[in-house]
Amino acid sequence: MAGAERKAENDSVSNIREQHHELPGWLALAAAGVLLAGAQSADACSICRCGDPTFNALGKDILSATGWRFAFDWDRVAKSQGPADAQDSLVERRYTAVVAYTAADRLSIVARLPYSERTLTERSGAETEVTRAAGLADPEIYTQLRLWASPFRGDLGRRADLSLNFGVKTDWGVNDASRAGARLDEHAQPGTGSTDYFAGLSGYYLLDRRSALFASAQTRLPGRNHFGYRYGRVALANLAYERKLAPRLDSVVELNYRHALRDETDTAGTLDGDTGGSVLYLTPRLLVNVGGGVVLRLAAQVPVARKLYGVQAETTVYNLGFTYSLGASQ
């Protein structure tokens, strides 16, 4: 996104601590309905996403039982960078298959395989150019390791749990898509072309038989791709309240925080002034257990507070998906 031509400034990483109060089930459901019905625009960084993908696709207690879990997600993301007369707008539809195996009630291995469809619209004065690209995005492989858990109780099971999460985002995605012999803009590429490492902690606490709290924090360290581009380092924090509304219906309300440094557009470390910064989302989610180990999921990630660099805009992220558990208790 023409970052080399934009003015860059040096900014330090800011940290936000999120506070969350318990919500009754009816309020969680009402919030979900209201927020799913409408979306507000907000600033965002160029590529990174918010939220905890393991919690979203596999639940808070992935280590609770040995067995296989499979998930599939569809996400729609729309964002833009730059002023109106020199703006780059991106719409992405991403399809992600997830496979996880939990062993010995302590260790889970998770693989994520995403496919991306991207439409980039570049405006320069009265001129508009539209670029479309699709292909394999960057697969991720990571591990969740239980560090500590409270004693097992018959009425609640394990009331509290703390886990370490670490892994790698590979560079296997398509990052050399071209048209008429010329490589497409970096932000039109389905994959980033870089190997990134990430690590963090996650945990949950059961308030009672119908409700629980989940929290996680993670840092991501992007590498530089073969074309010199490096996405900004990312810090993520998430806090969620889950409430069972009925035997087959759960509601979740989350706070998702992200801080990202600016992207570097070349090996000299030139910064893209319209990337990076902080954003806080409110995310309502509904989960419907349809039986046979299958849970349907619906969510909207709505930006509610931000402090971003340069000129950026992003609409609500929509997510649809399902999870299938094979040999794992529900």
Contacts in CASP RR format, 6 or more apart in sequence:
PFRMAT RR
TARGET T0000
AUTHOR 0000-0000-0000
METHOD contacts of the structure
MODEL  1
MAGAERKAENDSVSNIREQHHELPGWLALAAAGVLLAGAQSADACSICRC
GDPTFNALGKDILSATGWRFAFDWDRVAKSQGPADAQDSLVERRYTAVVA
YTAADRLSIVARLPYSERTLTERSGAETEVTRAAGLADPEIYTQLRLWAS
PFRGDLGRRADLSLNFGVKTDWGVNDASRAGARLDEHAQPGTGSTDYFAG
LSGYYLLDRRSALFASAQTRLPGRNHFGYRYGRVALANLAYERKLAPRLD
SVVELNYRHALRDETDTAGTLDGDTGGSVLYLTPRLLVNVGGGVVLRLAA
QVPVARKLYGVQAETTVYNLGFTYSLGASQ
1 46 0 8 1.000
1 81 0 8 1.000
1 88 0 8 1.000
1 185 0 8 1.000
1 186 0 8 1.000
1 187 0 8 1.000
1 272 0 8 1.000
1 274 0 8 1.000
2 86 0 8 1.000
2 88 0 8 1.000
3 263 0 8 1.000
3 265 0 8 1.000
3 270 0 8 1.000
3 272 0 8 1.000
3 273 0 8 1.000
3 274 0 8 1.000
3 275 0 8 1.000
4 265 0 8 1.000
4 266 0 8 1.000
4 270 0 8 1.000
4 272 0 8 1.000
6 82 0 8 1.000
6 272 0 8 1.000
6 273 0 8 1.000
6 274 0 8 1.000
7 273 0 8 1.000
8 262 0 8 1.000
8 270 0 8 1.000
8 271 0 8 1.000
8 272 0 8 1.000
8 273 0 8 1.000
9 271 0 8 1.000
9 273 0 8 1.000
9 309 0 8 1.000
10 271 0 8 1.000
11 261 0 8 1.000
11 262 0 8 1.000
11 277 0 8 1.000
11 309 0 8 1.000
13 233 0 8 1.000
13 235 0 8 1.000
13 259 0 8 1.000
13 261 0 8 1.000
14 259 0 8 1.000
14 277 0 8 1.000
14 278 0 8 1.000
14 307 0 8 1.000
15 235 0 8 1.000
15 259 0 8 1.000
16 237 0 8 1.000
16 257 0 8 1.000
16 259 0 8 1.000
16 278 0 8 1.000
16 280 0 8 1.000
17 237 0 8 1.000
18 237 0 8 1.000
18 239 0 8 1.000
18 255 0 8 1.000
18 257 0 8 1.000
18 280 0 8 1.000
20 213 0 8 1.000
20 239 0 8 1.000
20 240 0 8 1.000
20 241 0 8 1.000
20 255 0 8 1.000
22 207 0 8 1.000
22 211 0 8 1.000
22 213 0 8 1.000
22 241 0 8 1.000
23 31 0 8 1.000
23 241 0 8 1.000
23 243 0 8 1.000
23 253 0 8 1.000
24 243 0 8 1.000
25 211 0 8 1.000
25 243 0 8 1.000
25 245 0 8 1.000
25 251 0 8 1.000
28 241 0 8 1.000
28 243 0 8 1.000
28 245 0 8 1.000
28 251 0 8 1.000
28 252 0 8 1.000
28 253 0 8 1.000
28 284 0 8 1.000
29 245 0 8 1.000
29 251 0 8 1.000
29 286 0 8 1.000
31 253 0 8 1.000
31 282 0 8 1.000
31 284 0 8 1.000
32 251 0 8 1.000
32 253 0 8 1.000
32 284 0 8 1.000
32 285 0 8 1.000
32 286 0 8 1.000
33 284 0 8 1.000
35 282 0 8 1.000
35 284 0 8 1.000
35 300 0 8 1.000
35 302 0 8 1.000
36 284 0 8 1.000
36 298 0 8 1.000
36 300 0 8 1.000
38 300 0 8 1.000
38 302 0 8 1.000
38 316 0 8 1.000
39 300 0 8 1.000
39 302 0 8 1.000
39 315 0 8 1.000
39 316 0 8 1.000
40 302 0 8 1.000
40 303 0 8 1.000
40 315 0 8 1.000
40 316 0 8 1.000
41 303 0 8 1.000
41 313 0 8 1.000
41 314 0 8 1.000
41 315 0 8 1.000
42 279 0 8 1.000
42 303 0 8 1.000
42 304 0 8 1.000
42 306 0 8 1.000
42 313 0 8 1.000
42 314 0 8 1.000
42 315 0 8 1.000
43 277 0 8 1.000
43 279 0 8 1.000
43 303 0 8 1.000
43 306 0 8 1.000
43 308 0 8 1.000
43 312 0 8 1.000
43 313 0 8 1.000
43 314 0 8 1.000
44 79 0 8 1.000
44 279 0 8 1.000
44 303 0 8 1.000
44 306 0 8 1.000
44 308 0 8 1.000
44 312 0 8 1.000
44 313 0 8 1.000
44 314 0 8 1.000
45 232 0 8 1.000
45 234 0 8 1.000
45 258 0 8 1.000
45 260 0 8 1.000
45 275 0 8 1.000
45 276 0 8 1.000
45 277 0 8 1.000
45 279 0 8 1.000
45 308 0 8 1.000
45 312 0 8 1.000
46 79 0 8 1.000
46 81 0 8 1.000
46 187 0 8 1.000
46 231 0 8 1.000
46 263 0 8 1.000
46 272 0 8 1.000
46 274 0 8 1.000
46 275 0 8 1.000
46 276 0 8 1.000
46 312 0 8 1.000
47 187 0 8 1.000
47 192 0 8 1.000
47 231 0 8 1.000
47 263 0 8 1.000
48 220 0 8 1.000
48 231 0 8 1.000
48 232 0 8 1.000
48 234 0 8 1.000
48 258 0 8 1.000
48 260 0 8 1.000
49 77 0 8 1.000
49 258 0 8 1.000
49 317 0 8 1.000
50 236 0 8 1.000
50 238 0 8 1.000
50 256 0 8 1.000
50 257 0 8 1.000
50 258 0 8 1.000
50 279 0 8 1.000
50 281 0 8 1.000
50 301 0 8 1.000
50 317 0 8 1.000
51 236 0 8 1.000
51 238 0 8 1.000
51 254 0 8 1.000
51 256 0 8 1.000
51 258 0 8 1.000
51 281 0 8 1.000
51 283 0 8 1.000
51 301 0 8 1.000
52 202 0 8 1.000
52 214 0 8 1.000
52 216 0 8 1.000
52 218 0 8 1.000
52 236 0 8 1.000
52 238 0 8 1.000
52 240 0 8 1.000
52 256 0 8 1.000
53 98 0 8 1.000
53 112 0 8 1.000
54 62 0 8 1.000
54 110 0 8 1.000
54 144 0 8 1.000
54 165 0 8 1.000
54 202 0 8 1.000
55 202 0 8 1.000
55 214 0 8 1.000
55 216 0 8 1.000
55 238 0 8 1.000
55 240 0 8 1.000
56 73 0 8 1.000
56 285 0 8 1.000
56 297 0 8 1.000
56 299 0 8 1.000
56 319 0 8 1.000
57 71 0 8 1.000
57 73 0 8 1.000
57 96 0 8 1.000
57 98 0 8 1.000
57 297 0 8 1.000
57 321 0 8 1.000
57 323 0 8 1.000
58 69 0 8 1.000
58 71 0 8 1.000
58 98 0 8 1.000
58 100 0 8 1.000
58 110 0 8 1.000
58 323 0 8 1.000
59 323 0 8 1.000
60 203 0 8 1.000
60 204 0 8 1.000
60 212 0 8 1.000
60 214 0 8 1.000
60 240 0 8 1.000
60 242 0 8 1.000
61 158 0 8 1.000
61 161 0 8 1.000
61 204 0 8 1.000
62 69 0 8 1.000
62 100 0 8 1.000
62 102 0 8 1.000
62 108 0 8 1.000
62 144 0 8 1.000
63 102 0 8 1.000
63 105 0 8 1.000
63 106 0 8 1.000
63 107 0 8 1.000
63 108 0 8 1.000
63 144 0 8 1.000
63 146 0 8 1.000
63 161 0 8 1.000
63 163 0 8 1.000
64 102 0 8 1.000
64 105 0 8 1.000
64 158 0 8 1.000
64 328 0 8 1.000
64 329 0 8 1.000
65 102 0 8 1.000
65 105 0 8 1.000
65 327 0 8 1.000
65 328 0 8 1.000
65 329 0 8 1.000
66 102 0 8 1.000
66 103 0 8 1.000
66 104 0 8 1.000
66 105 0 8 1.000
66 327 0 8 1.000
66 328 0 8 1.000
67 101 0 8 1.000
67 102 0 8 1.000
67 103 0 8 1.000
67 325 0 8 1.000
67 326 0 8 1.000
67 327 0 8 1.000
67 328 0 8 1.000
68 99 0 8 1.000
68 100 0 8 1.000
68 101 0 8 1.000
68 325 0 8 1.000
68 326 0 8 1.000
68 327 0 8 1.000
68 328 0 8 1.000
69 98 0 8 1.000
69 99 0 8 1.000
69 100 0 8 1.000
69 101 0 8 1.000
69 102 0 8 1.000
69 323 0 8 1.000
69 324 0 8 1.000
69 325 0 8 1.000
69 326 0 8 1.000
69 328 0 8 1.000
70 97 0 8 1.000
70 98 0 8 1.000
70 99 0 8 1.000
70 100 0 8 1.000
70 323 0 8 1.000
70 324 0 8 1.000
70 326 0 8 1.000
71 97 0 8 1.000
71 98 0 8 1.000
71 100 0 8 1.000
71 321 0 8 1.000
71 322 0 8 1.000
71 323 0 8 1.000
71 324 0 8 1.000
72 95 0 8 1.000
72 96 0 8 1.000
72 97 0 8 1.000
72 98 0 8 1.000
72 321 0 8 1.000
72 322 0 8 1.000
73 94 0 8 1.000
73 95 0 8 1.000
73 96 0 8 1.000
73 98 0 8 1.000
73 297 0 8 1.000
73 319 0 8 1.000
73 320 0 8 1.000
73 321 0 8 1.000
74 93 0 8 1.000
74 94 0 8 1.000
74 95 0 8 1.000
74 319 0 8 1.000
74 320 0 8 1.000
74 321 0 8 1.000
75 92 0 8 1.000
75 93 0 8 1.000
75 94 0 8 1.000
75 96 0 8 1.000
75 317 0 8 1.000
75 318 0 8 1.000
75 319 0 8 1.000
76 91 0 8 1.000
76 92 0 8 1.000
76 93 0 8 1.000
76 94 0 8 1.000
76 317 0 8 1.000
76 318 0 8 1.000
77 90 0 8 1.000
77 91 0 8 1.000
77 92 0 8 1.000
77 94 0 8 1.000
77 314 0 8 1.000
77 317 0 8 1.000
78 89 0 8 1.000
78 90 0 8 1.000
78 91 0 8 1.000
78 92 0 8 1.000
78 314 0 8 1.000
78 315 0 8 1.000
79 89 0 8 1.000
79 90 0 8 1.000
79 312 0 8 1.000
79 313 0 8 1.000
79 314 0 8 1.000
79 315 0 8 1.000
80 87 0 8 1.000
80 88 0 8 1.000
80 89 0 8 1.000
80 90 0 8 1.000
80 312 0 8 1.000
80 313 0 8 1.000
80 314 0 8 1.000
81 87 0 8 1.000
81 88 0 8 1.000
81 274 0 8 1.000
81 275 0 8 1.000
81 311 0 8 1.000
81 312 0 8 1.000
82 88 0 8 1.000
82 274 0 8 1.000
82 310 0 8 1.000
82 311 0 8 1.000
82 312 0 8 1.000
83 311 0 8 1.000
84 123 0 8 1.000
85 123 0 8 1.000
85 124 0 8 1.000
85 125 0 8 1.000
86 123 0 8 1.000
86 124 0 8 1.000
86 125 0 8 1.000
87 122 0 8 1.000
87 123 0 8 1.000
88 120 0 8 1.000
88 121 0 8 1.000
88 122 0 8 1.000
88 123 0 8 1.000
88 185 0 8 1.000
88 187 0 8 1.000
89 120 0 8 1.000
89 121 0 8 1.000
89 123 0 8 1.000
90 118 0 8 1.000
90 119 0 8 1.000
90 120 0 8 1.000
90 121 0 8 1.000
90 187 0 8 1.000
90 188 0 8 1.000
91 118 0 8 1.000
91 119 0 8 1.000
92 116 0 8 1.000
92 117 0 8 1.000
92 118 0 8 1.000
92 119 0 8 1.000
93 116 0 8 1.000
93 117 0 8 1.000
94 114 0 8 1.000
94 115 0 8 1.000
94 116 0 8 1.000
94 117 0 8 1.000
94 137 0 8 1.000
95 114 0 8 1.000
95 115 0 8 1.000
95 116 0 8 1.000
96 112 0 8 1.000
96 113 0 8 1.000
96 114 0 8 1.000
96 115 0 8 1.000
97 112 0 8 1.000
97 113 0 8 1.000
97 114 0 8 1.000
98 110 0 8 1.000
98 111 0 8 1.000
98 112 0 8 1.000
98 113 0 8 1.000
99 110 0 8 1.000
99 111 0 8 1.000
99 113 0 8 1.000
100 108 0 8 1.000
100 109 0 8 1.000
100 110 0 8 1.000
100 111 0 8 1.000
101 108 0 8 1.000
101 109 0 8 1.000
102 108 0 8 1.000
102 328 0 8 1.000
103 109 0 8 1.000
105 146 0 8 1.000
106 145 0 8 1.000
106 146 0 8 1.000
107 143 0 8 1.000
107 144 0 8 1.000
107 145 0 8 1.000
107 146 0 8 1.000
108 143 0 8 1.000
108 144 0 8 1.000
109 141 0 8 1.000
109 142 0 8 1.000
109 143 0 8 1.000
110 140 0 8 1.000
110 141 0 8 1.000
110 142 0 8 1.000
110 143 0 8 1.000
110 144 0 8 1.000
111 139 0 8 1.000
111 140 0 8 1.000
111 141 0 8 1.000
112 139 0 8 1.000
112 140 0 8 1.000
112 141 0 8 1.000
113 136 0 8 1.000
113 139 0 8 1.000
114 136 0 8 1.000
114 137 0 8 1.000
114 138 0 8 1.000
114 139 0 8 1.000
115 134 0 8 1.000
115 135 0 8 1.000
115 136 0 8 1.000
115 137 0 8 1.000
115 190 0 8 1.000
116 134 0 8 1.000
116 135 0 8 1.000
116 136 0 8 1.000
116 137 0 8 1.000
116 190 0 8 1.000
116 191 0 8 1.000
117 132 0 8 1.000
117 133 0 8 1.000
117 134 0 8 1.000
117 135 0 8 1.000
117 190 0 8 1.000
118 132 0 8 1.000
118 133 0 8 1.000
118 134 0 8 1.000
118 187 0 8 1.000
118 188 0 8 1.000
118 189 0 8 1.000
118 190 0 8 1.000
119 130 0 8 1.000
119 131 0 8 1.000
119 132 0 8 1.000
120 130 0 8 1.000
120 131 0 8 1.000
120 132 0 8 1.000
120 133 0 8 1.000
120 184 0 8 1.000
120 185 0 8 1.000
120 187 0 8 1.000
120 188 0 8 1.000
121 128 0 8 1.000
121 129 0 8 1.000
121 130 0 8 1.000
121 131 0 8 1.000
122 128 0 8 1.000
122 129 0 8 1.000
122 130 0 8 1.000
122 131 0 8 1.000
122 185 0 8 1.000
131 179 0 8 1.000
131 184 0 8 1.000
131 185 0 8 1.000
131 188 0 8 1.000
132 188 0 8 1.000
133 174 0 8 1.000
133 177 0 8 1.000
133 184 0 8 1.000
133 188 0 8 1.000
133 189 0 8 1.000
133 190 0 8 1.000
134 190 0 8 1.000
135 173 0 8 1.000
135 174 0 8 1.000
135 177 0 8 1.000
135 190 0 8 1.000
135 191 0 8 1.000
136 172 0 8 1.000
136 173 0 8 1.000
136 174 0 8 1.000
136 190 0 8 1.000
136 191 0 8 1.000
137 173 0 8 1.000
137 174 0 8 1.000
137 190 0 8 1.000
137 191 0 8 1.000
138 169 0 8 1.000
138 170 0 8 1.000
138 171 0 8 1.000
138 172 0 8 1.000
138 173 0 8 1.000
138 191 0 8 1.000
138 192 0 8 1.000
138 193 0 8 1.000
138 194 0 8 1.000
138 196 0 8 1.000
139 169 0 8 1.000
139 170 0 8 1.000
139 172 0 8 1.000
139 173 0 8 1.000
140 167 0 8 1.000
140 168 0 8 1.000
140 169 0 8 1.000
140 170 0 8 1.000
141 167 0 8 1.000
141 168 0 8 1.000
141 170 0 8 1.000
142 165 0 8 1.000
142 166 0 8 1.000
142 167 0 8 1.000
142 168 0 8 1.000
142 198 0 8 1.000
143 165 0 8 1.000
143 166 0 8 1.000
143 167 0 8 1.000
144 163 0 8 1.000
144 164 0 8 1.000
144 165 0 8 1.000
144 202 0 8 1.000
145 163 0 8 1.000
145 164 0 8 1.000
145 165 0 8 1.000
145 166 0 8 1.000
146 161 0 8 1.000
146 162 0 8 1.000
146 163 0 8 1.000
147 162 0 8 1.000
147 163 0 8 1.000
147 164 0 8 1.000
148 161 0 8 1.000
148 162 0 8 1.000
149 158 0 8 1.000
149 160 0 8 1.000
149 161 0 8 1.000
149 162 0 8 1.000
150 158 0 8 1.000
150 159 0 8 1.000
150 160 0 8 1.000
150 161 0 8 1.000
151 158 0 8 1.000
152 158 0 8 1.000
153 159 0 8 1.000
155 209 0 8 1.000
156 206 0 8 1.000
156 208 0 8 1.000
156 209 0 8 1.000
157 206 0 8 1.000
158 206 0 8 1.000
159 205 0 8 1.000
159 206 0 8 1.000
160 203 0 8 1.000
160 204 0 8 1.000
160 205 0 8 1.000
160 206 0 8 1.000
161 203 0 8 1.000
161 204 0 8 1.000
162 201 0 8 1.000
162 202 0 8 1.000
162 203 0 8 1.000
163 201 0 8 1.000
163 202 0 8 1.000
163 203 0 8 1.000
164 199 0 8 1.000
164 200 0 8 1.000
164 201 0 8 1.000
165 198 0 8 1.000
165 199 0 8 1.000
165 200 0 8 1.000
165 201 0 8 1.000
165 202 0 8 1.000
165 216 0 8 1.000
165 218 0 8 1.000
166 197 0 8 1.000
166 198 0 8 1.000
166 199 0 8 1.000
166 200 0 8 1.000
167 197 0 8 1.000
167 198 0 8 1.000
167 199 0 8 1.000
168 195 0 8 1.000
168 196 0 8 1.000
168 197 0 8 1.000
168 198 0 8 1.000
169 192 0 8 1.000
169 194 0 8 1.000
169 195 0 8 1.000
169 196 0 8 1.000
169 197 0 8 1.000
169 198 0 8 1.000
169 220 0 8 1.000
170 195 0 8 1.000
171 192 0 8 1.000
171 193 0 8 1.000
171 194 0 8 1.000
171 195 0 8 1.000
171 225 0 8 1.000
173 190 0 8 1.000
173 191 0 8 1.000
173 192 0 8 1.000
173 193 0 8 1.000
174 189 0 8 1.000
174 190 0 8 1.000
174 191 0 8 1.000
175 189 0 8 1.000
175 190 0 8 1.000
175 191 0 8 1.000
175 192 0 8 1.000
175 193 0 8 1.000
175 225 0 8 1.000
175 226 0 8 1.000
175 227 0 8 1.000
176 183 0 8 1.000
176 189 0 8 1.000
177 183 0 8 1.000
177 184 0 8 1.000
177 188 0 8 1.000
177 189 0 8 1.000
177 190 0 8 1.000
178 184 0 8 1.000
183 227 0 8 1.000
186 227 0 8 1.000
186 229 0 8 1.000
186 265 0 8 1.000
192 222 0 8 1.000
192 225 0 8 1.000
192 229 0 8 1.000
192 231 0 8 1.000
193 225 0 8 1.000
193 226 0 8 1.000
194 222 0 8 1.000
194 223 0 8 1.000
194 224 0 8 1.000
194 225 0 8 1.000
194 229 0 8 1.000
194 230 0 8 1.000
194 231 0 8 1.000
195 223 0 8 1.000
196 220 0 8 1.000
196 221 0 8 1.000
196 222 0 8 1.000
196 223 0 8 1.000
196 231 0 8 1.000
197 220 0 8 1.000
197 221 0 8 1.000
198 218 0 8 1.000
198 219 0 8 1.000
198 220 0 8 1.000
198 221 0 8 1.000
199 218 0 8 1.000
199 219 0 8 1.000
200 216 0 8 1.000
200 217 0 8 1.000
200 218 0 8 1.000
200 219 0 8 1.000
201 216 0 8 1.000
201 217 0 8 1.000
201 218 0 8 1.000
202 214 0 8 1.000
202 215 0 8 1.000
202 216 0 8 1.000
202 217 0 8 1.000
203 214 0 8 1.000
203 215 0 8 1.000
203 216 0 8 1.000
204 212 0 8 1.000
204 213 0 8 1.000
204 214 0 8 1.000
204 215 0 8 1.000
205 212 0 8 1.000
205 213 0 8 1.000
206 212 0 8 1.000
207 213 0 8 1.000
210 243 0 8 1.000
210 244 0 8 1.000
211 241 0 8 1.000
211 242 0 8 1.000
211 243 0 8 1.000
211 244 0 8 1.000
212 241 0 8 1.000
212 242 0 8 1.000
213 239 0 8 1.000
213 240 0 8 1.000
213 241 0 8 1.000
213 242 0 8 1.000
214 238 0 8 1.000
214 239 0 8 1.000
214 240 0 8 1.000
214 242 0 8 1.000
215 237 0 8 1.000
215 238 0 8 1.000
215 239 0 8 1.000
215 240 0 8 1.000
216 236 0 8 1.000
216 237 0 8 1.000
216 238 0 8 1.000
217 235 0 8 1.000
217 236 0 8 1.000
217 237 0 8 1.000
217 238 0 8 1.000
218 235 0 8 1.000
218 236 0 8 1.000
218 237 0 8 1.000
219 233 0 8 1.000
219 234 0 8 1.000
219 235 0 8 1.000
219 236 0 8 1.000
220 233 0 8 1.000
220 234 0 8 1.000
220 235 0 8 1.000
220 236 0 8 1.000
221 233 0 8 1.000
222 230 0 8 1.000
222 231 0 8 1.000
222 232 0 8 1.000
222 233 0 8 1.000
222 234 0 8 1.000
223 230 0 8 1.000
223 231 0 8 1.000
224 230 0 8 1.000
224 264 0 8 1.000
224 267 0 8 1.000
228 264 0 8 1.000
228 265 0 8 1.000
228 266 0 8 1.000
228 267 0 8 1.000
229 263 0 8 1.000
229 264 0 8 1.000
229 265 0 8 1.000
229 266 0 8 1.000
230 263 0 8 1.000
230 264 0 8 1.000
230 269 0 8 1.000
231 260 0 8 1.000
231 263 0 8 1.000
231 275 0 8 1.000
232 260 0 8 1.000
232 261 0 8 1.000
232 262 0 8 1.000
232 263 0 8 1.000
232 264 0 8 1.000
232 275 0 8 1.000
232 276 0 8 1.000
233 260 0 8 1.000
233 261 0 8 1.000
234 258 0 8 1.000
234 259 0 8 1.000
234 260 0 8 1.000
234 261 0 8 1.000
235 258 0 8 1.000
235 259 0 8 1.000
235 260 0 8 1.000
236 256 0 8 1.000
236 257 0 8 1.000
236 258 0 8 1.000
237 256 0 8 1.000
237 257 0 8 1.000
238 254 0 8 1.000
238 255 0 8 1.000
238 256 0 8 1.000
238 257 0 8 1.000
239 254 0 8 1.000
239 255 0 8 1.000
240 252 0 8 1.000
240 253 0 8 1.000
240 254 0 8 1.000
240 255 0 8 1.000
241 252 0 8 1.000
241 253 0 8 1.000
241 254 0 8 1.000
242 250 0 8 1.000
242 251 0 8 1.000
242 252 0 8 1.000
243 250 0 8 1.000
243 251 0 8 1.000
243 252 0 8 1.000
244 250 0 8 1.000
245 251 0 8 1.000
247 289 0 8 1.000
248 288 0 8 1.000
248 289 0 8 1.000
248 290 0 8 1.000
248 291 0 8 1.000
249 286 0 8 1.000
249 287 0 8 1.000
249 288 0 8 1.000
249 289 0 8 1.000
250 286 0 8 1.000
250 287 0 8 1.000
250 289 0 8 1.000
251 284 0 8 1.000
251 285 0 8 1.000
251 286 0 8 1.000
251 287 0 8 1.000
252 283 0 8 1.000
252 284 0 8 1.000
252 285 0 8 1.000
252 286 0 8 1.000
252 287 0 8 1.000
252 299 0 8 1.000
253 282 0 8 1.000
253 283 0 8 1.000
253 284 0 8 1.000
253 285 0 8 1.000
254 281 0 8 1.000
254 282 0 8 1.000
254 283 0 8 1.000
254 284 0 8 1.000
254 285 0 8 1.000
255 280 0 8 1.000
255 281 0 8 1.000
255 282 0 8 1.000
255 283 0 8 1.000
256 280 0 8 1.000
256 281 0 8 1.000
256 283 0 8 1.000
256 301 0 8 1.000
257 278 0 8 1.000
257 279 0 8 1.000
257 280 0 8 1.000
257 281 0 8 1.000
258 278 0 8 1.000
258 279 0 8 1.000
258 281 0 8 1.000
259 276 0 8 1.000
259 277 0 8 1.000
259 278 0 8 1.000
260 275 0 8 1.000
260 276 0 8 1.000
260 277 0 8 1.000
260 278 0 8 1.000
261 276 0 8 1.000
261 277 0 8 1.000
262 271 0 8 1.000
262 272 0 8 1.000
262 273 0 8 1.000
262 275 0 8 1.000
262 276 0 8 1.000
262 277 0 8 1.000
262 309 0 8 1.000
263 271 0 8 1.000
263 272 0 8 1.000
263 275 0 8 1.000
263 276 0 8 1.000
264 270 0 8 1.000
264 271 0 8 1.000
264 272 0 8 1.000
265 271 0 8 1.000
265 272 0 8 1.000
273 309 0 8 1.000
273 310 0 8 1.000
274 309 0 8 1.000
274 310 0 8 1.000
274 311 0 8 1.000
274 312 0 8 1.000
275 309 0 8 1.000
275 312 0 8 1.000
276 308 0 8 1.000
276 309 0 8 1.000
276 312 0 8 1.000
277 306 0 8 1.000
277 307 0 8 1.000
277 308 0 8 1.000
277 309 0 8 1.000
278 306 0 8 1.000
278 307 0 8 1.000
278 308 0 8 1.000
279 303 0 8 1.000
279 305 0 8 1.000
279 306 0 8 1.000
279 307 0 8 1.000
279 308 0 8 1.000
279 314 0 8 1.000
280 303 0 8 1.000
280 304 0 8 1.000
280 305 0 8 1.000
280 306 0 8 1.000
281 301 0 8 1.000
281 302 0 8 1.000
281 303 0 8 1.000
281 304 0 8 1.000
281 317 0 8 1.000
282 302 0 8 1.000
282 304 0 8 1.000
283 299 0 8 1.000
283 300 0 8 1.000
283 301 0 8 1.000
283 302 0 8 1.000
284 299 0 8 1.000
284 300 0 8 1.000
284 302 0 8 1.000
285 297 0 8 1.000
285 298 0 8 1.000
285 299 0 8 1.000
286 297 0 8 1.000
286 298 0 8 1.000
286 299 0 8 1.000
287 295 0 8 1.000
287 296 0 8 1.000
287 297 0 8 1.000
288 295 0 8 1.000
288 296 0 8 1.000
288 297 0 8 1.000
289 295 0 8 1.000
289 330 0 8 1.000
290 296 0 8 1.000
293 324 0 8 1.000
293 325 0 8 1.000
293 326 0 8 1.000
293 330 0 8 1.000
294 322 0 8 1.000
294 323 0 8 1.000
294 324 0 8 1.000
295 322 0 8 1.000
295 323 0 8 1.000
295 324 0 8 1.000
295 325 0 8 1.000
296 321 0 8 1.000
296 322 0 8 1.000
297 319 0 8 1.000
297 320 0 8 1.000
297 321 0 8 1.000
297 322 0 8 1.000
297 323 0 8 1.000
298 319 0 8 1.000
298 320 0 8 1.000
298 321 0 8 1.000
299 318 0 8 1.000
299 319 0 8 1.000
300 316 0 8 1.000
300 317 0 8 1.000
300 318 0 8 1.000
300 319 0 8 1.000
301 316 0 8 1.000
301 317 0 8 1.000
301 318 0 8 1.000
301 319 0 8 1.000
302 316 0 8 1.000
303 314 0 8 1.000
303 316 0 8 1.000
END
